[in-house]
């Protein structure tokens, strides 16, 4: 185990820096009001304006999407895992080439592990601004986003063109593709055949877990939500666990790689030893990156309901969902 030489990096919810031009649908009506946040790692943003809060490699990326009511994120796919938990609001997740193969509605604390290789989107169907937090597999998050053909076509009608390099150009702002650089090719019908239309049983039954069910399982010890032995059996290159008041401990422990703490309910105290011991409070929406080898503990700092998600990388390569080998 490596010896820690630093303190945790904490990104506060209220200090998150949004990007409103992160993706190709930034001008498309119905998607133009969304905000994208890249908290840990480079993420998959297509805009040079995206601010990255923590650049330390973790083996996965942490991001977030903030959207007002009736705002949606367009259909896309990833080559590595995309996991969301709802921080606030009420969200509809949908999938399939046209977004009509299935859907599920999730509320605060609920989590979804979306299978790789399918087109998916999400929409805030609540009455207030909502936020979902995301974990993407791999340090490079699979090399970017794969858009459904109609998303690229709709974006062009509103002035945005995605280059084959993955960079976004706004023709309404006078930007143009550089010489020798072609637009991102639209998937052909033959290529679309590689993106299956999964049933609700396959997506929801395999990859969705409800907050209160997980709380019931996290009595006395944190419950592994996503992992080789988790209640969602997957090996996406990271593990996700849920810790509650009854499963928290003041005993210090350490990991051989960076780990992340993300409260979803209540206020938490994180304390650490090492060369510069200290402590800090965490609230829902805050993200704490704990350096490799740093002895630390996290536990509720006041009475009331308390739960947080804990993410740590594994030696498994980021790749297709375990659903495909089930």
C-alpha positions as CSV (number, residue, x, y, z in Angstrom):
1,X,0.0,0.0,0.0
2,X,1.3,3.4,-0.9
3,X,2.0,6.0,1.8
4,X,-0.4,9.0,1.6
5,X,1.3,12.3,1.1
6,X,-1.8,14.5,0.7
7,X,-5.3,15.3,1.9
8,X,-8.7,14.7,0.4
9,X,-9.8,16.9,-2.5
10,X,-13.4,18.0,-1.9
11,X,-15.7,19.5,-4.6
12,X,-18.7,21.3,-3.0
13,X,-22.1,21.1,-4.7
14,X,-22.4,24.9,-4.6
15,X,-19.0,25.3,-6.2
16,X,-19.6,23.1,-9.2
17,X,-18.9,24.8,-12.5
18,X,-21.4,23.9,-15.2
19,X,-20.9,23.7,-19.0
20,X,-24.0,24.5,-21.0
21,X,-22.3,23.6,-24.4
22,X,-20.9,20.3,-23.4
23,X,-22.6,18.2,-26.1
24,X,-23.9,18.2,-29.6
25,X,-27.5,18.7,-28.5
26,X,-26.8,21.9,-26.6
27,X,-28.8,24.0,-29.1
28,X,-31.6,21.4,-29.7
29,X,-34.9,22.6,-28.3
30,X,-35.8,20.4,-25.2
31,X,-32.1,19.8,-24.5
32,X,-30.7,23.3,-24.6
33,X,-31.1,24.1,-20.9
34,X,-29.1,21.2,-19.4
35,X,-25.9,21.7,-17.5
36,X,-23.0,19.3,-17.5
37,X,-20.5,18.9,-14.7
38,X,-17.2,17.1,-14.8
39,X,-16.0,16.4,-11.3
40,X,-13.3,13.8,-11.6
41,X,-11.5,12.9,-14.8
42,X,-11.9,14.3,-18.3
43,X,-15.4,12.9,-18.8
44,X,-16.9,12.8,-22.3
45,X,-17.6,16.5,-22.9
46,X,-17.2,17.6,-26.5
47,X,-16.6,21.2,-25.5
48,X,-13.3,22.9,-24.7
49,X,-15.3,25.1,-22.2
50,X,-15.9,22.1,-19.8
51,X,-14.2,22.6,-16.4
52,X,-12.6,19.6,-14.8
53,X,-12.5,19.9,-11.0
54,X,-10.2,17.0,-10.2
55,X,-7.8,15.6,-12.7
56,X,-6.2,12.8,-10.6
57,X,-6.8,9.4,-12.4
58,X,-9.1,7.2,-10.5
59,X,-9.8,4.4,-13.0
60,X,-13.3,6.0,-13.5
61,X,-14.9,9.4,-14.1
62,X,-17.4,11.2,-11.9
63,X,-19.8,13.7,-13.4
64,X,-23.2,15.1,-13.0
65,X,-26.1,16.4,-15.1
66,X,-28.4,19.3,-13.9
67,X,-31.6,20.0,-15.7
68,X,-34.8,22.0,-15.2
69,X,-38.2,20.3,-15.6
70,X,-39.0,18.9,-19.0
71,X,-35.3,19.1,-20.1
72,X,-33.9,15.9,-21.6
73,X,-30.5,14.5,-22.5
74,X,-30.5,13.0,-26.1
75,X,-30.1,9.4,-27.0
76,X,-26.5,8.2,-26.9
77,X,-24.3,5.2,-26.1
78,X,-21.1,4.4,-24.3
79,X,-18.5,1.7,-24.6
80,X,-18.0,1.5,-20.8
81,X,-20.3,1.6,-17.8
82,X,-22.6,4.5,-17.2
83,X,-24.0,4.5,-13.7
84,X,-26.4,7.2,-12.3
85,X,-27.8,7.9,-8.9
86,X,-30.5,10.5,-8.4
87,X,-29.4,13.3,-6.1
88,X,-32.5,15.4,-6.5
89,X,-35.7,15.5,-8.6
90,X,-37.7,12.9,-10.4
91,X,-36.1,11.4,-13.6
92,X,-37.3,9.3,-16.5
93,X,-34.6,7.1,-18.1
94,X,-35.4,5.7,-21.5
95,X,-33.6,3.6,-24.1
96,X,-33.6,2.2,-27.6
97,X,-32.8,3.7,-31.0
98,X,-35.9,5.9,-30.8
99,X,-36.1,5.9,-27.0
100,X,-39.2,3.7,-27.0
101,X,-37.8,0.3,-26.1
102,X,-38.4,0.9,-22.4
103,X,-38.3,3.4,-19.6
104,X,-38.1,3.6,-15.8
105,X,-38.7,6.5,-13.3
106,X,-36.2,7.0,-10.6
107,X,-36.2,9.2,-7.4
108,X,-33.6,10.4,-4.9
109,X,-31.1,7.8,-3.9
110,X,-32.2,5.3,-6.6
111,X,-29.4,4.0,-8.9
112,X,-29.2,2.6,-12.4
113,X,-26.4,0.8,-14.1
114,X,-27.2,1.2,-17.8
115,X,-25.9,-1.7,-20.0
116,X,-23.2,-0.7,-22.5
117,X,-24.0,-0.8,-26.2
118,X,-27.6,0.5,-26.0
119,X,-28.9,4.0,-26.8
120,X,-30.1,5.8,-23.7
121,X,-31.4,9.2,-22.6
122,X,-32.9,10.8,-19.5
123,X,-35.4,13.6,-18.7
124,X,-36.2,15.6,-15.6
125,X,-39.9,14.9,-15.1
126,X,-40.1,16.7,-11.7
127,X,-41.3,20.2,-10.8
128,X,-37.9,21.7,-9.9
129,X,-34.3,21.7,-11.1
130,X,-32.9,18.2,-10.6
131,X,-29.4,16.7,-10.4
132,X,-28.2,13.2,-11.2
133,X,-24.6,12.0,-10.4
134,X,-22.8,9.8,-12.8
135,X,-19.9,7.3,-12.8
136,X,-18.3,6.4,-16.1
137,X,-15.9,3.5,-16.5
138,X,-12.3,4.0,-17.4
139,X,-10.0,7.0,-17.1
140,X,-10.9,8.0,-20.7
141,X,-14.6,7.1,-20.3
142,X,-14.6,4.8,-23.3
143,X,-13.3,7.4,-25.7
144,X,-16.4,9.5,-25.9
145,X,-20.1,9.5,-26.8
146,X,-21.8,7.6,-29.6
147,X,-24.9,9.5,-30.7
148,X,-28.1,8.1,-32.3
149,X,-28.2,9.3,-35.9
150,X,-31.2,11.6,-35.5
151,X,-29.4,13.5,-32.7
152,X,-26.5,14.5,-35.0
153,X,-29.0,15.4,-37.7
154,X,-31.1,17.5,-35.4
155,X,-28.0,19.3,-34.0
156,X,-26.9,20.3,-37.5
157,X,-30.3,22.0,-38.0
158,X,-29.4,24.2,-35.0
159,X,-25.8,25.0,-35.9
160,X,-23.7,22.4,-34.1
161,X,-21.4,20.1,-35.9
162,X,-19.3,17.3,-34.3
163,X,-16.0,16.6,-35.9
164,X,-14.5,13.2,-36.3
165,X,-12.0,14.2,-33.7
166,X,-14.8,14.5,-31.1
167,X,-14.7,18.3,-30.9
168,X,-17.8,20.4,-31.3
169,X,-18.1,23.4,-33.7
170,X,-20.8,26.1,-33.6
171,X,-21.5,27.3,-37.1
172,X,-23.9,30.0,-35.8
173,X,-21.0,31.5,-33.9
174,X,-18.9,31.5,-37.1
175,X,-16.9,28.3,-36.4
176,X,-16.1,25.8,-39.1
177,X,-14.4,22.4,-39.3
178,X,-10.7,22.8,-39.9
179,X,-9.3,21.8,-43.3
180,X,-8.9,18.1,-43.6
181,X,-11.2,17.3,-40.7
182,X,-14.5,15.6,-41.5
183,X,-17.8,15.6,-39.6
184,X,-18.4,12.7,-37.2
185,X,-20.0,10.0,-39.5
186,X,-23.6,9.0,-38.8
187,X,-24.1,5.4,-37.9
188,X,-25.4,3.4,-40.9
189,X,-28.4,1.0,-40.7
190,X,-26.0,-1.9,-40.7
191,X,-24.1,-0.4,-37.8
192,X,-27.3,0.3,-35.9
193,X,-28.0,-3.5,-35.9
194,X,-25.2,-3.8,-33.3
195,X,-27.2,-1.7,-30.8
196,X,-30.0,-3.9,-29.4
197,X,-33.4,-2.9,-28.2
198,X,-33.4,-4.3,-24.6
199,X,-36.5,-5.1,-22.7
200,X,-37.5,-3.5,-19.4
201,X,-36.8,-6.8,-17.7
202,X,-33.2,-6.7,-19.0
203,X,-32.5,-3.1,-18.1
204,X,-34.6,-2.6,-15.0
205,X,-34.4,-6.1,-13.6
206,X,-30.6,-6.3,-14.0
207,X,-29.5,-2.7,-13.4
208,X,-31.9,-0.7,-11.3
209,X,-32.0,-0.7,-7.5
210,X,-34.3,1.4,-5.3
211,X,-32.9,3.5,-2.4
212,X,-34.9,2.1,0.4
213,X,-34.3,-1.5,-0.6
214,X,-30.5,-0.8,-0.5
215,X,-30.9,0.9,2.9
216,X,-32.5,-2.2,4.2
217,X,-29.6,-4.3,3.0
218,X,-27.0,-1.9,4.4
219,X,-27.7,-2.8,8.0
220,X,-24.5,-3.3,10.0
221,X,-22.2,-3.2,7.0
222,X,-22.1,-1.3,3.7
223,X,-23.8,-3.1,0.9
224,X,-21.9,-3.5,-2.4
225,X,-24.4,-2.2,-4.9
226,X,-22.3,-2.8,-8.1
227,X,-19.5,-5.2,-8.2
228,X,-18.5,-8.8,-8.7
229,X,-20.4,-9.8,-5.6
230,X,-22.8,-6.8,-5.6
231,X,-26.6,-6.8,-5.8
232,X,-26.0,-5.7,-9.4
233,X,-23.5,-8.2,-10.6
234,X,-21.1,-6.3,-12.9
235,X,-17.3,-5.7,-13.2
236,X,-17.1,-2.3,-14.8
237,X,-13.7,-1.4,-13.4
238,X,-15.1,0.0,-10.2
239,X,-17.3,-0.9,-7.3
240,X,-20.1,1.1,-5.8
241,X,-21.2,0.6,-2.2
242,X,-23.9,2.3,-0.1
243,X,-23.2,3.2,3.5
244,X,-25.8,4.2,6.0
245,X,-25.8,5.3,9.6
246,X,-26.0,1.7,10.8
247,X,-23.1,0.6,8.6
248,X,-20.8,3.6,9.1
249,X,-17.7,3.2,11.3
250,X,-15.3,5.7,13.0
251,X,-12.4,3.2,12.5
252,X,-9.8,4.4,9.9
253,X,-9.2,2.3,6.8
254,X,-7.3,2.9,3.5
255,X,-7.4,1.8,-0.1
256,X,-4.5,1.1,-2.5
257,X,-6.0,3.5,-5.0
258,X,-8.1,6.7,-4.8
259,X,-11.7,6.3,-3.7
260,X,-14.7,8.6,-3.7
261,X,-17.3,9.5,-1.1
262,X,-20.6,11.0,-2.4
263,X,-23.4,11.7,0.2
264,X,-26.9,11.3,-0.9
265,X,-28.7,11.9,2.4
266,X,-27.7,13.7,5.6
267,X,-24.4,15.3,6.7
268,X,-21.2,13.3,7.1
269,X,-17.9,13.8,8.8
270,X,-14.8,12.6,7.0
271,X,-11.6,12.5,9.0
272,X,-8.1,11.4,7.9
273,X,-4.7,10.7,9.4
274,X,-1.4,10.8,7.5
275,X,1.1,13.6,7.2
276,X,-1.6,16.3,7.5
277,X,-4.5,14.9,9.6
278,X,-7.8,16.7,9.5
279,X,-11.5,16.5,9.0
280,X,-14.3,18.0,7.0
281,X,-18.0,17.9,6.6
282,X,-19.8,16.6,3.6
283,X,-23.4,17.3,2.4
284,X,-25.5,15.8,-0.4
285,X,-24.0,16.8,-3.7
286,X,-20.5,17.2,-2.4
287,X,-17.8,14.8,-3.7
288,X,-14.7,13.8,-1.8
289,X,-11.7,12.1,-3.4
290,X,-9.6,10.2,-0.9
291,X,-6.0,9.7,-1.9
292,X,-4.6,6.2,-2.2
293,X,-3.1,4.9,1.1
294,X,-4.7,7.7,3.3
295,X,-6.2,6.3,6.5
296,X,-9.7,7.8,6.8
297,X,-13.2,7.3,8.2
298,X,-16.7,8.6,7.3
299,X,-19.7,8.7,9.6
300,X,-22.8,10.9,10.1
301,X,-22.1,14.2,11.8
302,X,-25.7,14.8,13.1
303,X,-28.9,12.9,13.7
304,X,-31.3,12.0,11.0
305,X,-31.3,9.9,7.9
306,X,-27.8,9.5,6.4
307,X,-26.5,7.6,3.4
308,X,-23.6,7.9,1.0
309,X,-22.2,6.2,-2.0
310,X,-18.6,5.0,-2.0
311,X,-16.8,4.3,-5.3
312,X,-13.4,2.7,-5.7
313,X,-11.6,1.3,-8.7
314,X,-10.8,-2.4,-9.3
315,X,-8.4,-4.3,-11.4
316,X,-11.2,-5.2,-13.9
317,X,-10.9,-3.5,-17.3
318,X,-13.6,-1.0,-18.2
319,X,-15.6,-2.7,-20.9
320,X,-18.9,-4.3,-21.8
321,X,-21.5,-4.9,-19.1
322,X,-21.6,-8.3,-17.4
323,X,-25.2,-8.5,-18.7
324,X,-23.8,-9.6,-22.0
325,X,-22.0,-12.6,-20.5
326,X,-24.9,-13.6,-18.2
